[in-house]
Every structure is written in C-alpha cells, then in structure tokens.
Amino acid sequence: MTDHRTPVRLVIADDHAVVRAGLRALLEGEPDLAVVAEAGSGEEAVRLAVELKPDVVLMDLRFAGADLDGVDAVRRLSAEAPAVPVLMLTSYSGRADVVRALEAGARGYVLKAGPPEELFRAVRGAAVGVLALAPEVVGELVGQVVRPDVDLTEREVEVVRLASEGLSNRAIAQALFLSEATVKTHLVRIYRKLKVENRAAAVTEAARRGLIQLD
C-alpha cells in the first residue's frame, strides 16, 4: 500500500508538451501527487518507467508519428516493469481502444475531458492496485455485454483502420506485410461481418461500433 504521507510518484507520457505541462500543474496541485518525469513518446515512457519505478505512469493512447503507441508501450511495460501500474489518459473512449489497453495490462482508462477529481481518484486508485475506469468507458463495456457487437479479429481491425485513412489495398498490404489477395480476403470477411457492401460503409459501421476511431 502507498503510505498516505508519501506522494504518489508519477510519470506523464504524452506527445504534446503543452498537455504534459497542464497535467503536471494540475497533478502537483494535489499535496499527495508528484510528477517525477515526463515522456514525449512510448519508447521514452518505457525507459523512464523501468529506470524510475514510479507509482503510476499516465500514458496517452496515441503518439503522433511514433512506431510505439500507448498500448504497445503498456504491453512492453507489463513485461519489463510489471509492478508499475499504467493508467491510460486519452481523448478516445471507443470500445476497441479500451479493450486493447486493458488486455495489454493497463490498470485504468480515464478521459482527458473528464473532471480533474476523476483523474485524481484514478491515479490514487491505480497506485494501490484499484482498476479505474471513466464512467463513459464503463458504459462502452456494459453496452458491449448487453448488445454484443460483431467481433473483428485484430488483423481485420487493422485493415479497416488503414482503409479509413484512405489507403488502397496495395498500400494496406505493404503496411501490414501482406499480399493484396490477403487484404482483399480480409475486406470480404469484414463486409460480411459488418453486413455492408463496400469499403466506405465498412469504415462507417466499424466507427459506429467503436472498433476504430475516426479523426
């Protein structure tokens, strides 16, 4: 258990310096919270967490232009520093993102748009092993149980996500190291599962179901 007289030591990982500065100011306004380091990438977050062993890492979901996104960083940390809890702090609440993060080992999922008290509560909870989920995230997961959506495989989600970015079958194949024929096969299966007729409809339906996030 974290001693209530000892500040919870945090590492903030976000690719926007302004966001990191704002979070630091917000968190250090609480007497029992202390930011010990900041990271601008997933790679740096993993390195700092392994080196500093903070009580909690606040991890953004996506890092612009980076090979390692937040979920991959969580997965790395689960292997390299399993005792360090990671709390996802992001703008995205889609079910697919939440499930990926929790399956990778995240101990919580909080939205940037939420009230500060929600963030403080989540940080304190994560530091002592309590799973912290924003109300909107709970709603996403409960909705999935009550109204199960179709399940695309992880590779199918990658294909439809790249399709949403306007990539051609050839470009998707190159990005995922597949043949064009395999990409076409994945798309046919995606259309069938989502009950749609074409690529645009598949992207729209996948976003509606929370399988991908449209910018």
Secondary structure, DSSP 8 states (H G I E B T S, - for coil): ---TTS-EEEEEE-S-HHHHHHHHHHHTTSTTEEEEEEESSHHHHHHHHHHH--SEEEE-S--TT-SS-HHHHHHHHHHH-TTS-EEEEES---HHHHHHHHHHT-SEEEETTS-HHHHHHHHHHHHTT--EE-HHHHHHHHHHHHS------HHHHHHHHHHHTT--HHHHHHHHT--HHHHHHHHHHHHHHHT-SSHHHHHHHHHHTTSS---
